[in-house]
Amino acid sequence: MTDLRIIIAGGGTGGHIFPAIAIGQALQRLRPGTRLLFVGAIGKMEMEKVPAAGYEIVGLDIAGFNRSNMLKNLLLPIKLIKSRVAARNIIESFKPDAVVGVGGYASFPILSAAQAQSIPTLIQEQNAFAGKSNKILGKRAKAVCVAYKGMERFFKQDTIVLTGNPVRKTIADMGRSSIEGRVKYGMKDGMTTVLIIGGSLGARSINEAIAAQLGTLVSEGVQIIWQTGKPYFEEATRVAAMYQDRVRVFEFITEMEYAYAAADIVVSRAGALAIAELCIVAKPVIFVPYPFAAENHQEENALSLVSHNAALMVRDSDVHTELIKKLKSLLKDTTMQQLMSQNLKLLAVKDADERIALKVIEIAGTNNTVKVK
């Protein structure tokens, strides 16, 4: 049996990077000897996080379409051409058996170059509403691994595999107790803990809403673990200074399994990774979808859980008036908390990484006896 050579492309946020790493780790568990090459975007967090996980990564000079500042798109055509040339060179040099796209800036040029050379490609579509790039790439992809039903409106039925979204192994196994989590962050036992996370890069609207009413929230008798992202960290630290015994502020939380274990209730963006993780840890959650996500996919993601009574949602435009109000209401409603937790567990998928890895092995053509159930 020959060793596999697999390229995994994408990144930009933790929501793309951590699933990519999880798929790579699953491939190497299932097929020892598999050689992996990650491809990301220069200047994005994958260029740090992937090597930290022990993997080789190559960066492309590429950026996505900027919906909030149109002037930043002027150089996009040039970057797309350069990245396509670089992608073709990477393909020719590495000679992959298959190429996996997890979303993010680097996915399109690499998968497009692979498809042009008839190399099998797999798309990992994380969201309930597929983005434009994946819809284009999906026409020639051998497989599209999805986390939601009804995705045949975007992709060919015979390419779709319902796998769920892969999460970090430490969270999928979730061996941490609430006591371990609270000890980790110096929190008091027996006091309700609220975890606030705006994604790996933070969320300005959530941060501002929490900062404006932090005193009100603390007066509810809760303690808070607050991941702000880099831009708001100093301001949040200043605002929380008078509540040091009850509020812990972090720029970024690496060991999320401890934070989830400590939490009783979560406030979060509605990225695909966050949703997959919260289904596994089954903590009641209020989602505040990022309003500039492509095709408004974060709201689609959140609504898929709201429709199952597994989450609550506040639109970003209403966050300053509604978030604390809804959070205070949920804190008092233990029946709703229990219902949400039960329904989240029903939606959890713990082995998505291996389901996807098995499909990668299959399309690579080196072991046609392996099939995804």
Summary of the structure (lengths in Angstrom):
residues: 373
radius of gyration: 20.7
end to end distance: 22.1
largest distance: 62.6
contacts: 1343
relative contact order: 0.13
helix: 49%
strand: 15%
